[in-house]
């Protein structure tokens, strides 16, 4: 296949879109579609290579694998090894251990499965995973493993072009259907993430490129203006995707049809005078793979060291391009020449296999070194200060005792709840705790009281990311908050429960300038929760619900937003120690700074006391004038960036006891419970 400048220009556009998105350039919230452009290009090129080889009788599956390894692996191996070496010197043990683990998954081309399993509401922030971007390489490689085998078996049985197109079209439709199903049918963030990360729901984008490669119509170069118009139309479709999509968009699902169709048009146009053939874009296209590989560790590095600001991001952008050039010039090209399958059989078998054996040896050495790092827990002994706090920080990381494997959230399709129940049920006296993950953290306190709960049961109905608020809808797929709340309130309104306790991370859903949630009225009109009007509607909805429960004779208790620092406390404790700035014994944070970024939802919740609810202001219990502790006796009080650890809530949760045990309590009793 002749070199096509339009394809190289598309590569450049794709990688630039990804970089602009990841470095937070304004107006490029949809820049992630660059990965989808890459997928279509890859499917087009691979189908051309495989199909032409089969028709000529010269195609070798193992030769294909070798060529793909020669193309992809050296630069990937260099990035993983360099990041690991950097981490050994500069990164705290917990993060280094994760770097080693994620690097191994990238080198084995299974990182997409790892990141899928860790995705969801409780997943780590994206910029703390130094090899997150390798998920797309893993998807491509898994496609490369399967695709040529299928075509080698099927194409000889389907000699006609139409039949071959039909095979690819069937795969395209099936994969697209799975993608739409994953994005639209599940009220489960993990299953929605499967649609993003896994091959079955991504294969259709690569098969789209394959359909273009096999399409029988070929426009004669220069015969008309059609190639120019088709290419421009395709580029316009891609550009529209940049504008209309964002991180809140369900992806890929049917939404990815837009950039996919745009890329298909550009590929099908085969424009000999491509508008994206100018020299600077061609150079970026040459370096695009290496640029993509090197840019994300720079993104993660900025986040790790707390470096923000446009100038730093611009510098990292430029450094990504420079690193991409160097990697292409000194790693990709030399290794491709060395690893190329000889055109003639050499006199010595060693000359044929030695280069690939050398690459394999380097990969094994890197995987082995990573395994040692993981086994040694990131070598906390590199720093005496880290070694002193390491085990306490690791214990805090794991101290979230809510039993996810037994209960919590909803079933796969969101049709029923999975409640957690403790104690002995007594209809009319039971207690319902409804909320998001901020309700789950108090499970430890209820668990401690369980032996004494002989005259009532305490039932948790929770779903991470879903506050117990009527009319609230998350804009990201997979949450299903409205259905969760409806089912929860059906329980709350039943005669079984005498007390209903609402607990939520309220402030996070009302953060100004964000669009992660909308609030809807009774006729379905919705506005963003992050606006004053959205807050007013939310409090009005909440008040109506309180009135209804009170009219049914139930006691209503509401907890305001529990204090959270918005940074991972155990990790930050290790990080400070590793970089020679150990946390003070009275390490704390100012919660007012966090609340200032939100509409005053907690103030609105406090007004619900006028409607008969008992409102407990958590920051006034756990903090001193909104200055909140982060550690006690050197041990973190948080398990991550927002959730109090179970060992802590088991003790300080005593303020809940009067409502769980049916004891009488006034406001003074609540405030003295600590």
PyMOL commands that set and color helices and strands:
alter all, ss='L'
color gray80, all
select helices_A, chain A and resi 5-22+33-56+61-90+93-107+111-118+126-128+132-157+161-184+189-197+199-201+203-214+226-244+253-269+279-304+310-339+349-375+380-382+384-397+437-440+443-452+481-493+506-509+532-551+569-578+591-595+601-611+618-622+646-660+667-672
alter helices_A, ss='H'
color red, helices_A
select strands_A, chain A and resi 420-423+430-435+457-462+472-474+497-503+517-520+526-528+555-559+588-590+614-616+623-624+627-629+631-632+635-636
alter strands_A, ss='S'
color yellow, strands_A
deselect
rebuild
show_as cartoon
